[in-house]
Amino acid sequence: MQLFNAIDLLRAEEGNSITFVCDNPDFNGQPNAKVICHGAWTEWADRTFTGDTAGKALLAALSAYQDFCPGHVASATDPKVCGRCGIHIDELRPDDDDPINLAGSGPLPIEAREG
């Protein structure tokens, strides 16, 4: 995903904002870059995301935003990409070692019961 798309996604809903903080000039073990996000998905509180670069800090914010998505819907330009948060359907697939039961719903088989 291109970074300008991430910025647009994080700011898409009314009231959402992103602040880019200037890079950390010191070599003090702290991350070099920081963004502060504010909006409905942060419950209207400032939420800080950091990374080695501004792009990585932005991608950390986007990852958290995608976890908040109230319901994935296909975008108008690509049906495999969510029109709300930008996540690709392949990112939602379970890992190969995920203990999901392909024959039923959830990790355990569904058993019929009387009543």
GIMO-V197639 format. One record per residue. N is the residue number from 0. RES is the residue in one small letter. PSI is psi as a letter, one per 30 degrees, with the letter a starting at -180 (999 if undefined). NEAR is the number of other C-alpha atoms within 12 Angstrom. Layout:
BEGIN
n = <N N>
res = <RES RES>
psi = <PSI PSI>
near = <NEAR NEAR>
END
This chain:
BEGIN
n = <0 1 2 3 4 5 6 7 8 9 10 11 12 13 14 15 16 17 18 19 20 21 22 23 24 25 26 27 28 29 30 31 32 33 34 35 36 37 38 39 40 41 42 43 44 45 46 47 48 49 50 51 52 53 54 55 56 57 58 59 60 61 62 63 64 65 66 67 68 69 70 71 72 73 74 75 76 77 78 79 80 81 82 83 84 85 86 87 88 89 90 91 92 93 94 95 96 97 98 99 100 101 102 103 104 105 106 107 108 109 110 111 112 113 114>
res = <m q l f n a i d l l r a e e g n s i t f v c d n p d f n g q p n a k v i c h g a w t e w a d r t f t g d t a g k a l l a a l s a y q d f c p g h v a s a t d p k v c g r c g i h i d e l r p d d d d p i n l a g s g p l p i e a r e g>
psi = <k k e f e e e e e f g e k k f k l k k k k l k j f l i g f l k f l k k k k k a e f g h g l k k k k l l f l e e e e e e e e e e e e e f f k f j k k k l f f j f g k k f e f g k k e f f f k l l e g k i k j f f a k a f k k k k k l l 999>
near = <19 14 20 17 20 29 31 22 34 40 27 23 20 14 17 25 27 31 25 25 22 16 20 20 13 11 10 8 11 15 23 24 28 29 34 31 35 27 24 22 31 26 14 15 16 19 27 25 32 29 25 22 23 29 26 23 32 38 32 29 39 39 25 23 34 29 20 21 23 14 15 21 20 18 18 12 11 14 17 19 23 25 27 30 35 41 34 22 20 13 15 16 12 13 10 9 8 11 15 16 15 14 12 12 12 12 12 12 13 12 9 6 5 4 3>
END
